[in-house]
Amino acid sequence: MKKICVFTGTRAEYGILLPLLKALRAEPAVKLQLLVSGTHLLVEFGETYQAIEADGFEISEKVDMLLASDSGVGMAKSTGLGFISYADSFDRLKPDYVVILGDRFEAFAAAGAAFMSGIPVIHISGGDSTEGALDDAFRHSITKMSYLHFVTTEAYKNRVIQLGESPEMVHNFGSLSIDNIKSIALQSLEELETSVGFKLTDKFFLVTYHPETLGDGDVETLLGDFLKALDVFTDYKILITLPNADANGRKMIGIFKEYERNQPERVKVVASLGQLRYLSAIRHAAAVIGNSSSGIIEVPSFQVPTVNIGDRQKGRLGAESIIHTGSSFEAVVEGIRLAVSDEFKEKCGEVKNIYGDGNAAEQMMKVIMDLPEKVSLRKKFYDLK
């Protein structure tokens, strides 16, 4: 049996990985191991490891590595703790391969620990570009430590090859997120309202806003302008899912909760919606607003407008249903006004998502099952002709 260890450090990452996790669990020739860490284990982020267990998965290792800090120094120390702890976990689990998705510092630590332990890494979603976040460097670093690559577009495939990876080890099957959209039976608006305990009506914004870790602006000022812009649209309710554990993430959480306390009839904050409720909320929202990758990758499949704010996602490819704005009050208001206009909503109805057809997990499994039990991590840098 192949021992495949899948790492997850955030709720969003787990939700994307879910189709592949189900496929690995169903394969008799695979022993699935789950290494769960990061915000999954923290009360303030919803203790989302419980959702993993509720989905019927056995967690092989839980690694608590996030310090109670809201700074870059704290993030660096958490990464160091992750390196140490993940190395111990891999030593106990002894997987044949480790699957890592994305670009966060928790994933970077897991990839480094696996690479230094001689365990081949299967990396999902390499080759993207997000110029406004530290994640950009983490992602490309994970690429160089990885043995096999599953990317989401041809442009990203070319970029991974440009980084010196052999073309035969780079596969474009689209995003696993589209598999979820294709396979999950979403909630009705009434079911969603009951689930979150809040009356939404058919006019609400779904907000997912994370720290811009390479940005120059002050968090209080940026978020203050953003919330003032939302208040221009008083006839729309606001459903907010909280940011991740990047530097300044906890500060943002406090600001969002204060915003909810000041307008309890209009604003609802949820630590984690989970995959079903999040996708259902996208389906029913008038627009998705913030700077999350989901606004770029998943939302276009619902033909719902995205207002993508600032530079966090700058460089990531997206559909014409995405409105890119600056972070100022005026820019955000202008972007939202365009998003809710009849002309733009009609345009969104014609959009097709560039991130695949919802068949990524099946194609990934074929490649994974063909992998030998033991491989060499020695590889030659592939030079472009």
C-alpha positions in Angstrom: 0.0 0.0 0.0 1.1 3.6 -0.7 1.1 5.7 2.4 0.0 9.2 1.3 0.1 11.9 4.0 -2.0 15.0 3.2 -1.2 18.2 5.1 -3.8 20.8 5.9 -3.4 24.0 8.0 -6.5 26.1 7.2 -10.2 25.6 6.7 -10.0 26.9 3.1 -7.2 24.5 2.1 -9.0 21.5 3.6 -12.2 22.4 1.6 -10.2 22.5 -1.6 -8.5 19.2 -0.9 -11.8 17.4 0.0 -12.4 15.8 -3.4 -8.9 14.3 -3.4 -9.1 13.2 0.2 -12.3 11.3 -0.6 -10.7 9.7 -3.6 -7.6 8.7 -1.6 -9.8 7.3 1.2 -11.8 5.2 -1.2 -8.7 3.7 -2.9 -7.9 0.2 -1.4 -4.2 0.5 -2.4 -3.7 3.7 -0.4 -3.3 4.3 3.3 -4.4 7.9 3.8 -2.7 9.9 6.6 -3.9 13.3 7.7 -1.6 15.8 9.3 -3.8 18.6 10.7 -2.3 21.9 12.0 -2.5 25.7 11.9 -5.8 27.4 12.5 -7.7 24.1 12.5 -6.7 23.7 16.1 -7.6 27.1 17.5 -10.8 28.2 19.1 -10.7 31.7 17.7 -10.6 30.3 14.1 -13.5 27.8 14.7 -11.6 24.6 15.7 -12.2 23.4 12.2 -10.5 20.0 12.9 -13.9 19.0 14.1 -15.3 19.5 10.6 -12.6 17.1 9.3 -13.6 14.5 11.9 -17.3 15.1 11.1 -16.6 14.3 7.4 -15.4 10.8 8.6 -11.7 11.3 8.3 -9.3 9.9 10.9 -6.7 12.5 11.8 -3.2 10.9 12.1 -1.4 13.8 13.7 -2.5 17.1 15.2 0.3 19.7 15.4 -0.3 22.9 17.3 2.4 25.4 16.0 0.7 28.8 15.9 1.9 31.3 18.5 -0.5 33.8 20.0 1.1 36.6 18.0 -0.1 39.1 15.4 3.3 40.0 13.9 5.8 39.0 11.3 8.2 37.9 14.0 5.4 35.6 15.4 4.7 34.2 12.0 8.4 33.4 11.5 8.6 31.7 15.0 5.5 29.7 14.2 7.1 28.5 11.0 10.2 27.4 12.9 8.0 25.5 15.4 6.2 24.0 12.4 9.5 22.7 10.9 10.4 21.0 14.2 7.0 19.5 14.8 6.3 18.4 11.3 9.7 16.6 11.1 8.7 14.6 14.2 5.3 13.8 12.7 6.8 12.6 9.4 9.3 10.5 11.3 6.4 8.8 13.1 4.1 8.4 10.1 6.8 7.5 7.6 4.7 8.3 4.5 5.7 7.5 0.9 4.5 10.9 -0.3 3.3 14.1 1.3 0.5 16.1 -0.5 0.7 19.9 0.1 -1.6 22.5 -1.4 -0.9 26.1 -1.9 1.4 28.7 -0.5 1.0 29.5 3.2 3.8 29.6 5.8 2.4 26.5 7.5 2.6 24.6 4.1 6.1 26.0 3.5 7.2 24.5 6.9 5.6 21.2 6.1 7.2 21.0 2.6 10.6 21.9 4.1 10.3 19.2 6.8 9.3 16.6 4.3 12.0 17.5 1.8 14.7 17.4 4.4 13.4 14.1 5.6 13.7 12.6 2.1 10.0 12.3 1.5 8.8 13.4 -2.0 6.3 16.2 -2.0 3.3 16.4 -4.3 2.4 20.1 -4.7 -1.0 21.4 -5.7 -1.5 24.9 -7.1 2.0 25.9 -7.9 2.9 28.6 -10.4 0.3 31.1 -9.3 1.2 34.7 -8.6 0.0 36.8 -5.7 2.2 39.9 -5.6 0.7 41.4 -2.5 1.4 38.6 -0.1 4.3 36.7 1.4 2.6 33.6 0.0 4.1 34.2 -3.4 7.6 33.4 -2.2 6.4 30.5 -0.1 4.6 29.0 -3.1 7.6 29.1 -5.4 9.8 27.7 -2.6 7.5 24.8 -2.2 7.7 24.2 -5.9 11.4 23.8 -5.8 11.1 21.3 -2.9 8.5 19.2 -4.7 8.7 16.1 -6.7 5.4 16.2 -8.6 3.2 19.2 -9.5 -0.5 19.6 -10.1 -1.3 23.1 -11.4 -4.5 24.8 -12.3 -3.9 26.5 -15.6 -1.6 26.2 -18.6 0.0 29.6 -17.7 0.9 28.3 -14.3 2.2 25.0 -15.8 4.6 27.1 -17.9 5.7 29.1 -14.9 6.5 26.0 -12.9 8.5 24.7 -15.8 10.2 28.1 -16.0 11.3 27.5 -12.4 13.3 24.6 -13.7 10.9 21.7 -13.1 10.7 18.9 -15.7 7.6 19.2 -17.9 6.8 15.5 -17.5 6.3 16.1 -13.7 3.9 19.1 -14.2 0.2 18.4 -14.8 -2.6 20.8 -15.4 -5.9 19.3 -14.3 -7.6 22.5 -13.1 -8.6 23.3 -9.5 -10.0 20.9 -7.0 -12.3 23.7 -6.0 -14.3 23.2 -9.2 -14.7 19.5 -8.3 -16.4 20.6 -5.1 -18.8 23.0 -6.9 -19.7 20.2 -9.3 -20.3 17.6 -6.6 -21.8 19.3 -3.5 -25.6 19.8 -3.2 -25.7 23.4 -2.0 -28.1 24.8 0.6 -31.1 26.9 -0.3 -31.1 30.5 1.0 -33.5 29.5 3.8 -31.2 26.6 4.8 -28.2 28.9 4.8 -30.0 31.4 7.0 -30.9 28.7 9.5 -27.4 27.4 9.5 -25.7 30.7 10.3 -28.5 31.9 12.5 -29.0 35.2 10.6 -31.7 36.5 8.2 -29.9 37.3 4.9 -32.6 38.0 2.4 -31.6 37.9 -1.3 -29.5 41.1 -1.0 -26.3 40.4 0.9 -22.5 40.6 0.4 -20.2 37.8 1.3 -17.0 39.3 2.6 -13.6 37.5 2.9 -10.8 39.9 3.6 -7.3 38.9 4.7 -4.1 40.8 5.7 -2.1 42.1 2.8 1.3 40.8 4.1 3.4 42.8 1.6 1.2 45.9 1.7 2.3 49.3 2.9 -1.0 50.5 4.4 -2.0 50.6 8.0 -4.5 47.8 8.8 -6.9 50.0 10.8 -7.0 52.6 8.0 -7.4 50.0 5.2 -10.1 48.1 7.0 -11.8 51.3 8.2 -12.1 52.6 4.6 -13.4 49.2 3.5 -16.1 49.0 6.2 -17.1 52.6 5.5 -17.5 51.6 1.8 -19.8 48.7 2.8 -21.9 51.1 4.8 -22.7 53.1 1.7 -24.8 50.1 0.6 -27.2 50.0 3.6 -29.8 48.0 1.9 -27.4 45.0 1.6 -26.7 42.8 4.6 -23.1 41.6 5.2 -21.9 38.1 5.9 -18.3 38.0 7.0 -16.0 35.0 7.3 -12.9 35.8 9.4 -9.4 36.1 8.1 -6.5 33.7 8.5 -3.6 33.7 10.9 -1.2 35.9 9.0 0.4 38.9 10.7 -2.4 41.4 11.7 -5.0 38.7 11.2 -6.1 38.8 14.9 -6.2 42.6 14.7 -8.6 42.4 11.8 -10.7 39.8 13.6 -11.2 42.3 16.4 -12.3 45.1 14.0 -14.7 42.8 12.2 -16.3 41.7 15.5 -16.7 45.3 16.6 -18.3 46.1 13.3 -20.8 43.3 13.9 -21.5 44.6 17.5 -22.4 48.0 16.1 -24.8 46.7 13.5 -26.2 43.3 14.7 -29.2 43.5 12.5 -27.2 44.0 9.3 -23.8 42.3 9.9 -23.0 38.6 10.7 -19.5 37.4 11.5 -18.8 33.6 11.2 -15.3 32.3 12.2 -15.6 29.5 9.6 -18.5 28.7 7.2 -17.0 25.4 6.0 -17.2 24.3 2.4 -20.9 23.6 2.1 -22.0 26.9 3.7 -19.3 29.0 2.0 -20.2 27.7 -1.5 -23.9 28.1 -0.7 -23.3 31.7 0.4 -21.4 32.4 -2.9 -24.4 31.1 -4.8 -26.9 33.4 -3.1 -24.7 36.5 -2.6 -25.2 39.7 -4.6 -21.4 39.9 -4.8 -18.3 38.5 -3.1 -16.0 41.2 -1.7 -12.5 41.1 -0.3 -9.2 39.8 -1.3 -9.5 36.0 -1.1 -8.3 33.6 -3.8 -11.8 32.1 -3.7 -13.1 35.3 -5.3 -10.8 34.6 -8.2 -11.0 30.8 -8.5 -14.4 29.6 -7.3 -16.8 32.5 -7.6 -16.8 32.8 -11.4 -18.3 29.3 -11.6 -21.5 30.8 -10.0 -21.5 33.8 -12.4 -21.5 36.0 -9.3 -19.5 39.3 -9.3 -16.3 39.5 -7.4 -14.9 42.8 -6.1 -11.2 42.0 -5.5 -9.6 44.7 -3.4 -5.9 45.7 -3.3 -2.8 43.8 -4.3 -3.0 40.6 -2.3 -4.2 38.6 -5.4 -2.4 40.8 -7.9 -1.0 38.6 -10.7 -3.5 35.8 -10.4 -5.4 35.0 -13.5 -9.2 35.4 -13.4 -12.4 35.7 -15.3 -14.2 38.9 -16.5 -16.6 38.7 -13.6 -13.9 40.0 -11.3 -13.6 43.7 -10.6 -10.1 44.8 -9.4 -10.1 47.9 -7.3 -7.7 49.9 -5.1 -8.1 49.9 -1.3 -9.3 53.4 -0.8 -12.9 54.2 0.2 -13.7 55.7 -3.2 -12.2 52.8 -5.1 -14.1 50.2 -3.1 -17.4 52.1 -3.4 -16.9 52.4 -7.2 -16.2 48.7 -7.5 -19.2 47.6 -5.5 -21.5 50.0 -7.5 -20.3 48.4 -10.7 -20.7 44.9 -9.3 -24.4 45.4 -8.4 -25.3 47.1 -11.6 -27.7 45.3 -13.9 -25.2 45.6 -16.8 -22.4 43.9 -14.9 -24.7 41.2 -13.5 -25.8 40.4 -17.1 -22.1 40.2 -18.1 -21.4 37.8 -15.3 -24.1 35.5 -16.6 -21.9 34.8 -19.7 -18.7 34.1 -17.8 -16.9 30.8 -17.9 -14.4 29.8 -15.3 -10.8 29.3 -16.5 -9.9 26.9 -13.6 -11.1 23.6 -15.1 -14.1 21.4 -15.6 -14.5 19.7 -12.2 -12.6 16.5 -12.9 -9.3 17.3 -11.2 -9.3 14.7 -8.4 -9.9 11.8 -10.7 -7.0 12.8 -13.0 -4.7 13.4 -10.0 -5.5 9.9 -8.7 -4.4 8.3 -11.9 -1.0 10.0 -11.7 -0.6 9.3 -8.0 -1.5 5.6 -8.4 1.2 5.2 -11.1 3.9 6.6 -8.8 6.5 4.1 -7.6 6.8 3.4 -3.9 10.3 4.9 -3.8 11.8 7.7 -5.9 14.9 9.8 -5.9 14.6 13.4 -4.9 17.6 14.2 -7.1 16.5 16.2 -10.1 18.1 18.2 -12.9 17.2 21.8 -13.4 15.2 22.0 -16.6 16.4 24.9 -18.7 14.1 26.6 -21.2 15.3 26.3 -24.8 
